[in-house]
Amino acid sequence: MEDIKNIQTDTLIDMLAKFTADYSTMLKEGYMDDELTNCQLTIDSLQSEITARKNIEATISKYKFVSSVTK
């Protein structure tokens, strides 16, 4: 997979939805192999990156608000 840090957030969210649907299908069909594990690891990575970006955006927004109030 392309370096996750270089992918736009919208695309990461779409990928998360796809991998989550694939994972659910694999569970229903009884998969218990490396493919299921790899899918779960990808989901974890996508969630972590999306959360990190959300936290960064929240911090930036908070800083901008504080800066505008103190001017």
N, C-alpha and C positions, 0 to 999 in steps of 0.2 A: 504494500500500500504506500502511496505517496506520503511524504512526511506530513503528519497530521497538523503540524504548526503552520503549514503553508496553505491549508484548505480553508475556504471561507466558512464562516459560522453557519450560514444557511445550508450549505452543502453538508456540513457535519451533522446537522439536525436531520436532514434527509437520510443520510447514511445510517444514523442511529435508528431511525424508524424502520429502515429496510432490514438491518441486522437483527433488530428486535423481533420483527415479523418472522424472519428466517429462523431465529432461535426458537420461537414458539412452535413453529411448524416442526422443527427437528425434535423438540421435546414430545410433541403429540405423536410423532412417528417412531418414537423410541430410540432415537440416536443416542449413543453413549460412547462416542469416540473422539478422536482429535479434532474433527470438524466442529463438533459441539463446543469443545473447550476453546478452540480458536475463535469461534463466534463470540463466546462469552468474554474472552480477553479483548476482542475488538470493541465490544459494547462498553466494557469498563474503561478502555482508553478514550473512546469518544465521549463518554459521560464526564470523565476527568477533565478533558480539554474544554468541553463546553462550560463546565462549572468554573474552571479557572478563568476563562474569558469573561464570564458573567461577573465574577468577583472583581476582576480588573476594571471592568466597565463601571461597576458600582463604586469602586474606590475613586476612579477618575471623576465621576459625577459628583460624588461627595466633596472632593477637593475643589472642583469648579464652583460648587454652591458656596462653600466656605470662603473661597477667594472673592466671589462676587459680593458677599455680605460684608466682608472686612474692608472693601475698597471705599 
